[in-house]
Amino acid sequence: MKNYAYTIVVIVFVAFAYFFPSYFISVGDYKLTAFIVPVLQVIMFGMGTTITPDDFISIFKTPEKVGIGIAFQFMIMPMLGFTLTKVFDFPAEVAAGMILIGSSPSGLASNVMALIAKANIALSVTITTVATLLAPLLTPLLMKWLGGELMEVNFWAMMWDMCKIVIFPIGLGVILNRFLPAIMLRFKAILPYFSMAGILYVITVITAAGQANLATIGAMLFVAVLIHNCLGYFMGYYAAKALKMNEQDCRTISLEIGMQNGGLASALAVQMGKAATVGLAAAIFGPLMNVTGSILASIWSAKKPD
């Protein structure tokens, strides 16, 4: 039950946001969606404080494995998201949200699941780091290519937004961790708790903002997101197998592909001014992948990699 405690809390808050959305949309004259981007920036800053030179050295130790993980990350999930928009008849902006979550990098949750699953943790952390740093270029590019017919996508504006949300905060975190390690050590002690609270905030607020749309298409969107998530695990694992990667690395690739950074996708939806539509798939994907990822990691944890 401990492994699922956070997910249960998320589900409870999402339920409250769905049935009582007015409490999670604004406080006085302040819209709560306005705080989503700053929250994500702090989380990305925190990620920057954990990045060390060893993370980049790992790239050169196993460049082919990292390259495979990155290639699969930005090929499998975007194309799955695009394909599912053709299968499910969602409104254009909701469909664009499916492509957005698919075009986002993996998140820190995949590193936790890799630990539980007895996967290659160093490879998991390296892929997550590199994918996150490449996302400001690749995510807008994929959205323009795959989602451009569903909604207007301004490549340069999205790229700039992602630099503000991802690159600048991570860069600041790396610099401060290098020159003020003692102060950053205290910050890193509370980072996991802030990150969990921040993601909870993002998912809850997006759910409340999109409640009307969820009431209409929520069940079908849930099914589509579940398929997207599970096919990501499946295709990531067997694509790695086809390339003759070992069991530990196959588990790593599977989790990296199947688990996306829902918080980042939500923040981008907010920057577009479309949290109630484009942000819905990400709001569902986040808590759902924690459930499926925990189940998959628990199954693998019972079996030692060959």
C-alpha positions as CSV (number, residue, x, y, z in Angstrom):
1,M,0.0,0.0,0.0
2,K,2.9,2.3,0.7
3,N,3.9,2.3,-3.0
4,Y,0.5,3.5,-4.0
5,A,-0.1,6.1,-1.2
6,Y,0.8,9.1,-3.4
7,T,-1.2,7.8,-6.3
8,I,-4.2,7.3,-4.0
9,V,-3.8,10.9,-2.8
10,V,-3.7,12.1,-6.4
11,I,-6.9,10.2,-7.3
12,V,-8.7,11.6,-4.3
13,F,-7.8,15.2,-5.2
14,V,-8.7,14.6,-8.9
15,A,-12.1,13.3,-7.8
16,F,-12.7,16.4,-5.7
17,A,-11.5,18.6,-8.6
18,Y,-13.9,16.9,-10.9
19,F,-17.0,17.0,-8.7
20,F,-16.3,20.4,-7.1
21,P,-14.2,22.3,-9.8
22,S,-15.1,25.8,-8.5
23,Y,-12.8,25.3,-5.5
24,F,-9.8,24.5,-7.7
25,I,-10.1,27.1,-10.5
26,S,-9.4,30.4,-8.7
27,V,-8.8,32.0,-5.3
28,G,-10.4,35.4,-5.3
29,D,-9.2,37.1,-8.6
30,Y,-6.3,34.7,-9.0
31,K,-6.6,31.8,-11.5
32,L,-4.8,28.8,-10.1
33,T,-3.6,27.8,-13.6
34,A,-1.4,30.9,-13.5
35,F,0.8,29.2,-11.0
36,I,1.4,25.9,-12.9
37,V,4.3,27.2,-14.9
38,P,6.2,28.6,-11.9
39,V,5.6,25.4,-10.0
40,L,7.1,23.4,-13.0
41,Q,10.1,25.8,-13.1
42,V,10.9,25.1,-9.5
43,I,10.7,21.3,-10.1
44,M,13.0,21.7,-13.1
45,F,15.3,23.8,-11.1
46,G,15.4,21.0,-8.5
47,M,16.2,18.5,-11.3
48,G,19.1,20.7,-12.2
49,T,20.5,20.5,-8.7
50,T,20.7,16.7,-9.0
51,I,22.6,16.7,-12.3
52,T,26.4,16.1,-12.0
53,P,29.2,15.7,-14.5
54,D,28.9,11.9,-14.0
55,D,25.5,12.1,-15.7
56,F,27.1,13.4,-18.9
57,I,30.0,11.0,-18.6
58,S,27.5,8.1,-18.7
59,I,26.4,9.3,-22.2
60,F,29.9,8.6,-23.5
61,K,30.2,5.3,-21.6
62,T,27.1,3.8,-23.3
63,P,26.2,6.2,-26.2
64,E,24.4,3.5,-28.2
65,K,22.0,2.7,-25.3
66,V,21.3,6.3,-24.6
67,G,20.8,7.0,-28.3
68,I,18.4,4.1,-28.6
69,G,16.4,5.3,-25.6
70,I,16.2,8.9,-27.0
71,A,15.2,7.7,-30.5
72,F,12.5,5.4,-29.2
73,Q,11.3,8.2,-26.8
74,F,10.7,10.7,-29.5
75,M,9.5,8.2,-32.2
76,I,7.2,5.6,-30.5
77,M,5.1,7.8,-28.1
78,P,4.5,10.7,-30.6
79,M,3.4,8.3,-33.3
80,L,1.2,6.3,-30.9
81,G,-0.5,9.5,-29.8
82,F,-1.0,10.6,-33.4
83,T,-2.4,7.1,-34.3
84,L,-4.8,7.1,-31.4
85,T,-6.2,10.5,-32.5
86,K,-7.2,8.8,-35.7
87,V,-8.9,5.9,-33.9
88,F,-10.8,8.0,-31.3
89,D,-12.9,10.9,-32.5
90,F,-11.9,13.5,-30.0
91,P,-12.3,17.3,-30.5
92,A,-9.3,18.7,-32.2
93,E,-7.6,20.4,-29.2
94,V,-8.1,17.3,-27.0
95,A,-6.6,15.2,-29.7
96,A,-3.7,17.6,-29.9
97,G,-3.2,17.0,-26.2
98,M,-2.7,13.3,-26.9
99,I,0.1,14.2,-29.3
100,L,1.6,16.6,-26.8
101,I,1.9,14.1,-24.0
102,G,3.4,11.6,-26.5
103,S,5.9,14.2,-27.7
104,S,7.0,15.1,-24.1
105,P,10.2,13.6,-22.5
106,S,10.1,11.0,-19.8
107,G,9.8,12.3,-16.2
108,L,11.5,11.6,-12.9
109,A,8.9,9.0,-12.0
110,S,10.5,6.6,-14.6
111,N,13.7,6.7,-12.5
112,V,11.9,5.7,-9.4
113,M,10.2,2.8,-11.2
114,A,13.5,1.7,-12.7
115,L,14.8,1.4,-9.2
116,I,11.9,-0.8,-8.1
117,A,12.0,-2.8,-11.3
118,K,15.7,-3.7,-10.8
119,A,16.4,-2.0,-14.1
120,N,19.5,0.0,-15.2
121,I,19.1,3.1,-13.0
122,A,22.1,5.0,-14.4
123,L,20.8,4.5,-17.9
124,S,17.3,5.6,-16.8
125,V,18.6,8.8,-15.2
126,T,20.8,9.6,-18.3
127,I,18.0,9.1,-20.8
128,T,15.6,11.2,-18.7
129,T,18.2,14.0,-18.5
130,V,19.1,14.0,-22.1
131,A,15.5,13.7,-23.3
132,T,14.5,16.6,-21.1
133,L,17.3,18.8,-22.4
134,L,16.4,17.9,-26.1
135,A,12.7,18.4,-25.5
136,P,12.7,22.2,-26.2
137,L,13.7,21.4,-29.8
138,L,12.0,18.1,-30.4
139,T,8.6,18.6,-28.7
140,P,7.7,21.7,-30.7
141,L,9.0,20.1,-33.9
142,L,6.8,17.0,-33.3
143,M,3.8,19.0,-32.3
144,K,4.1,21.2,-35.5
145,W,4.5,18.0,-37.7
146,L,1.9,15.7,-36.1
147,G,-0.5,18.2,-34.4
148,G,-0.4,21.1,-36.8
149,E,-3.6,20.1,-38.6
150,L,-5.5,19.9,-35.3
151,M,-4.6,23.3,-33.9
152,E,-2.3,26.2,-34.7
153,V,1.2,25.4,-33.4
154,N,3.8,28.2,-33.1
155,F,7.1,26.4,-33.2
156,W,9.2,29.3,-32.0
157,A,6.8,30.3,-29.3
158,M,6.6,26.8,-27.9
159,M,10.4,26.4,-28.1
160,W,10.8,29.6,-26.1
161,D,8.2,28.5,-23.6
162,M,10.0,25.2,-23.1
163,C,13.4,27.0,-22.7
164,K,11.8,29.1,-19.9
165,I,10.2,26.1,-18.3
166,V,13.0,23.6,-18.8
167,I,16.5,24.8,-19.9
168,F,16.8,28.0,-17.8
169,P,15.7,26.5,-14.5
170,I,17.8,23.4,-15.0
171,G,20.8,25.5,-16.0
172,L,20.4,27.6,-12.9
173,G,20.1,24.5,-10.7
174,V,23.3,23.1,-12.2
175,I,25.2,26.3,-11.7
176,L,24.1,26.9,-8.1
177,N,24.8,23.2,-7.2
178,R,28.3,23.7,-8.5
179,F,29.1,26.9,-6.7
180,L,26.8,26.7,-3.6
181,P,26.7,23.0,-2.8
182,A,26.0,23.4,0.9
183,I,22.9,25.6,0.4
184,M,21.7,23.3,-2.4
185,L,22.1,20.3,-0.1
186,R,19.4,21.7,2.1
187,F,17.1,22.4,-0.8
188,K,17.5,18.9,-2.2
189,A,16.3,17.5,1.1
190,I,12.8,19.0,0.5
191,L,12.9,18.6,-3.3
192,P,11.1,15.2,-3.5
193,Y,8.2,16.5,-1.4
194,F,7.9,19.8,-3.3
195,S,7.9,17.8,-6.6
196,M,5.1,15.5,-5.4
197,A,3.1,18.4,-4.1
198,G,3.7,20.4,-7.3
199,I,2.6,17.6,-9.6
200,L,-0.5,17.0,-7.4
201,Y,-1.3,20.8,-7.8
202,V,-0.9,20.7,-11.6
203,I,-3.1,17.6,-12.1
204,T,-5.8,18.9,-9.8
205,V,-6.0,22.3,-11.3
206,I,-6.0,21.0,-14.9
207,T,-8.8,18.5,-14.0
208,A,-10.9,21.3,-12.5
209,A,-10.3,23.6,-15.6
210,G,-11.3,20.8,-18.0
211,Q,-14.2,19.3,-16.0
212,A,-16.8,20.2,-18.6
213,N,-14.9,18.4,-21.3
214,L,-14.1,15.5,-19.1
215,A,-17.8,15.0,-18.4
216,T,-18.4,14.6,-22.1
217,I,-15.4,12.5,-23.3
218,G,-13.6,11.5,-20.0
219,A,-14.3,7.8,-20.3
220,M,-13.0,7.4,-23.9
221,L,-10.1,9.7,-23.2
222,F,-9.1,7.5,-20.2
223,V,-9.2,4.4,-22.5
224,A,-7.1,6.1,-25.1
225,V,-4.5,7.3,-22.5
226,L,-4.4,3.8,-21.0
227,I,-3.7,2.3,-24.4
228,H,-1.1,4.9,-25.1
229,N,0.7,4.3,-21.8
230,C,0.6,0.4,-22.0
231,L,1.6,0.3,-25.6
232,G,4.6,2.5,-24.8
233,Y,5.8,0.0,-22.2
234,F,5.2,-3.0,-24.6
235,M,6.7,-1.4,-27.7
236,G,9.7,0.0,-25.8
237,Y,10.5,-3.4,-24.2
238,Y,10.2,-5.5,-27.3
239,A,11.9,-2.9,-29.6
240,A,14.9,-3.0,-27.1
241,K,14.7,-6.9,-27.2
242,A,14.8,-6.8,-31.0
243,L,18.1,-4.9,-30.7
244,K,19.5,-7.6,-28.4
245,M,19.7,-5.4,-25.3
246,N,19.9,-7.3,-22.0
247,E,16.9,-7.7,-19.8
248,Q,17.9,-4.9,-17.4
249,D,18.2,-2.4,-20.2
250,C,15.0,-3.6,-21.8
251,R,13.1,-2.9,-18.6
252,T,14.7,0.5,-18.5
253,I,13.8,1.4,-22.1
254,S,10.2,0.2,-21.5
255,L,9.7,2.4,-18.5
256,E,11.4,5.4,-20.1
257,I,9.1,5.1,-23.2
258,G,5.9,4.4,-21.3
259,M,6.2,7.1,-18.7
260,Q,6.0,10.7,-19.8
261,N,6.4,14.1,-18.1
262,G,2.7,15.0,-17.7
263,G,3.5,18.1,-15.6
264,L,5.6,19.6,-18.5
265,A,2.8,18.8,-21.0
266,S,0.3,20.5,-18.7
267,A,2.5,23.6,-18.4
268,L,2.8,23.8,-22.1
269,A,-1.0,23.6,-22.4
270,V,-1.4,26.4,-19.9
271,Q,1.1,28.5,-21.9
272,M,-1.1,27.9,-25.0
273,G,-4.1,29.1,-23.0
274,K,-5.7,25.7,-23.5
275,A,-5.5,23.9,-20.2
276,A,-9.1,22.8,-20.4
277,T,-8.6,20.9,-23.7
278,V,-5.0,20.3,-24.7
279,G,-4.1,19.7,-21.0
280,L,-6.6,16.9,-20.4
281,A,-4.6,13.9,-21.7
282,A,-1.6,14.9,-19.6
283,A,-3.8,15.3,-16.5
284,I,-5.1,11.7,-17.0
285,F,-1.7,10.3,-18.1
286,G,0.1,11.4,-14.9
287,P,-1.7,9.5,-12.2
288,L,-2.5,6.6,-14.5
289,M,1.1,5.9,-15.4
290,N,2.0,5.9,-11.7
291,V,-0.5,3.1,-11.2
292,T,0.6,1.1,-14.3
293,G,4.2,1.8,-13.7
294,S,4.0,0.6,-10.1
295,I,2.3,-2.6,-11.1
296,L,4.9,-3.3,-13.9
297,A,7.8,-2.4,-11.7
298,S,6.5,-4.6,-8.9
299,I,6.1,-7.6,-11.3
300,W,9.7,-7.1,-12.5
301,S,11.1,-6.6,-9.0
302,A,10.1,-10.2,-8.1
303,K,12.3,-11.5,-11.0
304,K,16.0,-10.8,-11.1
305,P,17.2,-9.7,-14.6
306,D,19.1,-12.4,-16.5
